[in-house]
Amino acid sequence: MLVHSAKRKVCFRFLVSLLLAAPPLVTAHPPQNSARQQINAKVVEEAGKAIAALAQRTGWRDYRYTLNVFMPSNVAALPACSQPLRLSSAPLQQKNLARQNYRVACGSGASWQAVVTVKADLYLPIAMAAREIERGETLTPDALVMKKFNISNLRGEPLLSREEATGLTAKRNLRAWKPILRTQLQQPLLVKRGQAVTISSETDDIRAQTAGVALKEGHLHESIKVQNSSSERVIDAIVTGAGRVSVEAQ
């Protein structure tokens, strides 16, 4: 097991598995006398690079992770490779952290191949509910807390700061001290069905406003049907604020 943190030194721990796993490593550059050791060193290196790239793309900060490497039992019988190992895998995504497969081949001639599974446990500060939050409630900073959590098995995108959640409303009841996922929140309801709204339109330097009625409820930036009170024409409009919508000038 490899343990990595941006704030800690690298260390290794022994891993027990039903599958043949990498042996305990006691130095940063252990001797690679067997195919098993070669494979372990290579996939750990590549998995670390993939996680670093994913962290950069998604904006993860102050994260740490451990890597568990699982190999098929026939790896023990493979001879050490005298050429550089070749690896291939699908691009790493958050949903694959708990199970990312690598195909490892010995040299360009691929005298042998093996499929290895890497399981990452990645701990990251994410937003959680500091108390029970009811459906429809607008989140405030005091209703949120940041806590490190293993996101490897999360089935959704977590929020990386209180600011990302503040001002949004809960689509469902949220349990205290549980991760809040982006799909569980939505923009606040700004227009209700049947509500009188102000319809704005703008073209070049000309701005116009008229009264209308919302035919559907809407959240910020959502498209809804509204009826112009003057012409009684039904049009599509974008919710821009409380009781306000906008349309493109014709």
Secondary structure, DSSP 8 states (H G I E B T S, - for coil): -EEEETTEEEEE-----SSEE-----SSS----SHHHHHHHHHHHHHHHHHHHHHHHHT--S-EEEEEEEE-GGGGGS---SS-EEEE-----GGGTT-EEEEEEETTTTS-EEEEEEEEEEEEEEEEESS-B-TT-B--GGGEEEEEEE-TT-SS-B-SSHHHHTT-EESS-B-TTSB-BGGGEE--EEE-TT-EEEEEEEETTEEEEEEEEESS-EETT-EEEEEETTT--EEEEEEEETTEEEEE--
